[in-house]
Amino acid sequence: MTTSASAATLPAPVGRRLPGDLAIWFFILAELLAFGVFFLAYAFTRANHVELFNAEQLTLDRTSGAINTVLLLTSSFLVVRAVQIAESGRSRAAAPWLAGAFACGAGFVVVKVFEYSAKLGAGITLSSSTFYMFYLSLTFFHFMHVILGMVIIAAMWNGARAGRYGPDNMNGIETGAAYWHMVDLVWLILFPLIYVMR
Protein backbone atom coordinates (compact mmCIF):
# COMPACT_ATOMS: atom_id res chain seq x y z
CA MET A 1 0.00 0.00 0.00
CA THR A 2 2.82 2.36 0.92
CA THR A 3 4.71 1.46 -2.22
CA SER A 4 1.76 2.28 -4.48
CA ALA A 5 1.15 5.55 -2.61
CA SER A 6 4.81 6.52 -3.04
CA ALA A 7 4.68 5.64 -6.72
CA ALA A 8 1.62 7.83 -7.14
CA THR A 9 3.50 10.86 -5.80
CA LEU A 10 6.48 10.43 -8.14
CA PRO A 11 6.53 12.90 -11.03
CA ALA A 12 5.64 11.49 -14.43
CA PRO A 13 8.68 10.91 -16.63
CA VAL A 14 9.26 13.77 -19.01
CA GLY A 15 9.25 12.53 -22.61
CA ARG A 16 10.88 14.22 -25.56
CA ARG A 17 8.67 16.93 -26.98
CA LEU A 18 8.48 17.93 -30.62
CA PRO A 19 9.15 21.70 -30.62
CA GLY A 20 6.50 23.93 -32.14
CA ASP A 21 3.14 23.15 -33.64
CA LEU A 22 2.60 19.66 -35.10
CA ALA A 23 1.14 21.22 -38.27
CA ILE A 24 4.46 22.91 -39.10
CA TRP A 25 6.18 19.53 -39.09
CA PHE A 26 3.71 18.16 -41.64
CA PHE A 27 4.33 21.28 -43.72
CA ILE A 28 8.12 20.90 -43.38
CA LEU A 29 7.96 17.25 -44.43
CA ALA A 30 5.85 18.17 -47.46
CA GLU A 31 8.31 20.93 -48.43
CA LEU A 32 11.32 18.65 -47.98
CA LEU A 33 9.59 16.07 -50.17
CA ALA A 34 9.03 18.68 -52.89
CA PHE A 35 12.67 19.79 -52.73
CA GLY A 36 13.77 16.15 -52.67
CA VAL A 37 11.92 15.46 -55.93
CA PHE A 38 13.55 18.57 -57.46
CA PHE A 39 17.01 17.42 -56.29
CA LEU A 40 16.53 13.89 -57.67
CA ALA A 41 15.35 15.27 -61.02
CA TYR A 42 18.42 17.54 -61.11
CA ALA A 43 20.80 14.67 -60.27
CA PHE A 44 19.23 12.36 -62.87
CA THR A 45 19.32 15.03 -65.61
CA ARG A 46 22.86 16.05 -64.70
CA ALA A 47 24.04 12.44 -65.00
CA ASN A 48 22.87 12.49 -68.64
CA HIS A 49 24.34 15.93 -69.47
CA VAL A 50 27.54 16.06 -67.40
CA GLU A 51 29.59 18.21 -69.79
CA LEU A 52 26.83 20.81 -70.25
CA PHE A 53 26.15 21.04 -66.51
CA ASN A 54 29.87 21.28 -65.65
CA ALA A 55 30.43 24.03 -68.21
CA GLU A 56 27.43 26.14 -67.22
CA GLN A 57 28.00 25.60 -63.51
CA LEU A 58 31.26 27.54 -63.91
CA THR A 59 29.21 30.62 -64.85
CA LEU A 60 27.61 30.74 -61.40
CA ASP A 61 28.97 33.06 -58.74
CA ARG A 62 30.24 30.70 -56.05
CA THR A 63 31.33 33.62 -53.88
CA SER A 64 27.72 34.85 -53.71
CA GLY A 65 26.60 31.32 -52.90
CA ALA A 66 29.20 31.02 -50.14
CA ILE A 67 28.23 34.41 -48.67
CA ASN A 68 24.60 33.33 -48.63
CA THR A 69 25.57 30.08 -46.91
CA VAL A 70 27.32 32.03 -44.14
CA LEU A 71 24.33 34.39 -43.83
CA LEU A 72 21.84 31.53 -43.42
CA LEU A 73 24.03 29.61 -40.98
CA THR A 74 24.47 32.78 -38.92
CA SER A 75 20.74 33.46 -38.98
CA SER A 76 19.99 29.93 -37.77
CA PHE A 77 22.43 30.39 -34.88
CA LEU A 78 20.74 33.68 -33.96
CA VAL A 79 17.32 32.01 -34.02
CA VAL A 80 18.59 29.22 -31.76
CA ARG A 81 19.88 31.80 -29.28
CA ALA A 82 16.55 33.66 -29.41
CA VAL A 83 14.66 30.45 -28.59
CA GLN A 84 17.03 29.65 -25.70
CA ILE A 85 16.68 33.15 -24.27
CA ALA A 86 12.88 33.11 -24.59
CA GLU A 87 12.77 29.72 -22.87
CA SER A 88 14.68 31.18 -19.95
CA GLY A 89 11.81 33.65 -19.44
CA ARG A 90 13.44 36.69 -21.05
CA SER A 91 11.23 37.11 -24.08
CA ARG A 92 12.12 40.75 -24.77
CA ALA A 93 15.84 39.94 -24.68
CA ALA A 94 15.27 37.49 -27.53
CA ALA A 95 14.06 40.25 -29.87
CA PRO A 96 17.52 41.60 -30.89
CA TRP A 97 18.64 38.09 -31.81
CA LEU A 98 15.59 37.70 -34.03
CA ALA A 99 16.29 41.12 -35.57
CA GLY A 100 19.78 39.87 -36.39
CA ALA A 101 18.35 36.72 -37.98
CA PHE A 102 15.99 38.88 -40.06
CA ALA A 103 18.92 41.05 -41.18
CA CYS A 104 20.84 37.95 -42.30
CA GLY A 105 17.79 36.82 -44.25
CA ALA A 106 17.57 40.25 -45.85
CA GLY A 107 21.26 40.01 -46.74
CA PHE A 108 20.59 36.67 -48.44
CA VAL A 109 17.77 38.25 -50.47
CA VAL A 110 19.94 41.20 -51.56
CA VAL A 111 22.81 38.95 -52.67
CA LYS A 112 20.41 36.68 -54.55
CA VAL A 113 18.71 39.63 -56.29
CA PHE A 114 22.11 40.84 -57.54
CA GLU A 115 22.88 37.32 -58.72
CA TYR A 116 19.56 37.03 -60.58
CA SER A 117 20.03 40.50 -62.08
CA ALA A 118 23.42 39.51 -63.48
CA LYS A 119 21.98 36.35 -65.05
CA LEU A 120 18.92 38.09 -66.51
CA GLY A 121 21.16 40.90 -67.78
CA ALA A 122 23.22 38.29 -69.62
CA GLY A 123 20.04 37.05 -71.29
CA ILE A 124 19.80 33.87 -69.21
CA THR A 125 16.25 32.62 -68.63
CA LEU A 126 14.48 29.36 -67.78
CA SER A 127 14.54 28.42 -71.46
CA SER A 128 18.27 29.09 -71.97
CA SER A 129 19.30 25.52 -71.14
CA THR A 130 18.39 22.55 -68.98
CA PHE A 131 20.98 23.57 -66.39
CA TYR A 132 19.72 27.14 -66.11
CA MET A 133 16.15 25.88 -65.92
CA PHE A 134 17.10 23.86 -62.84
CA TYR A 135 19.30 26.61 -61.40
CA LEU A 136 16.63 29.31 -61.67
CA SER A 137 13.73 27.05 -60.63
CA LEU A 138 15.44 25.54 -57.59
CA THR A 139 17.03 28.72 -56.30
CA PHE A 140 13.89 30.80 -56.86
CA PHE A 141 11.72 28.18 -55.11
CA HIS A 142 14.11 28.40 -52.17
CA PHE A 143 14.24 32.22 -52.46
CA MET A 144 10.45 32.37 -51.93
CA HIS A 145 10.82 30.19 -48.83
CA VAL A 146 13.39 32.66 -47.48
CA ILE A 147 10.90 35.52 -48.03
CA LEU A 148 8.20 33.60 -46.15
CA GLY A 149 10.71 32.79 -43.41
CA MET A 150 11.52 36.48 -43.00
CA VAL A 151 7.82 37.25 -42.57
CA ILE A 152 7.67 34.56 -39.88
CA ILE A 153 10.80 35.90 -38.15
CA ALA A 154 9.28 39.39 -38.16
CA ALA A 155 6.18 37.96 -36.43
CA MET A 156 8.43 36.17 -33.92
CA TRP A 157 10.32 39.43 -33.28
CA ASN A 158 7.05 41.24 -32.67
CA GLY A 159 5.94 38.52 -30.24
CA ALA A 160 9.27 38.63 -28.41
CA ARG A 161 9.12 42.42 -28.03
CA ALA A 162 5.61 42.06 -26.61
CA GLY A 163 6.91 39.59 -24.01
CA ARG A 164 4.73 36.84 -25.43
CA TYR A 165 7.18 33.95 -25.08
CA GLY A 166 8.34 32.11 -21.98
CA PRO A 167 8.78 28.61 -20.54
CA ASP A 168 5.01 28.07 -20.65
CA ASN A 169 4.44 29.62 -24.08
CA MET A 170 7.11 28.58 -26.59
CA ASN A 171 4.89 27.25 -29.35
CA GLY A 172 4.99 30.32 -31.60
CA ILE A 173 8.71 30.94 -31.50
CA GLU A 174 9.58 27.23 -31.78
CA THR A 175 7.26 26.81 -34.76
CA GLY A 176 8.89 29.71 -36.59
CA ALA A 177 12.37 28.46 -35.68
CA ALA A 178 11.59 24.99 -37.06
CA TYR A 179 10.53 26.50 -40.40
CA TRP A 180 13.64 28.71 -40.61
CA HIS A 181 15.96 25.78 -39.89
CA MET A 182 14.27 23.88 -42.73
CA VAL A 183 15.03 26.78 -45.09
CA ASP A 184 18.66 26.69 -43.93
CA LEU A 185 18.90 22.89 -44.33
CA VAL A 186 17.60 23.03 -47.91
CA TRP A 187 20.19 25.65 -48.84
CA LEU A 188 22.97 23.52 -47.33
CA ILE A 189 21.99 20.81 -49.83
CA LEU A 190 21.18 23.15 -52.72
CA PHE A 191 24.40 25.19 -52.63
CA PRO A 192 26.90 22.34 -53.05
CA LEU A 193 24.59 20.46 -55.43
CA ILE A 194 24.09 23.36 -57.85
CA TYR A 195 27.20 25.50 -57.35
CA VAL A 196 30.01 23.16 -56.33
CA MET A 197 29.63 19.44 -57.10
CA ARG A 198 31.10 18.38 -60.44
Order of alpha helices (4+ residues) and beta strands (2+ residues): alpha-alpha-alpha-alpha-alpha-alpha-alpha
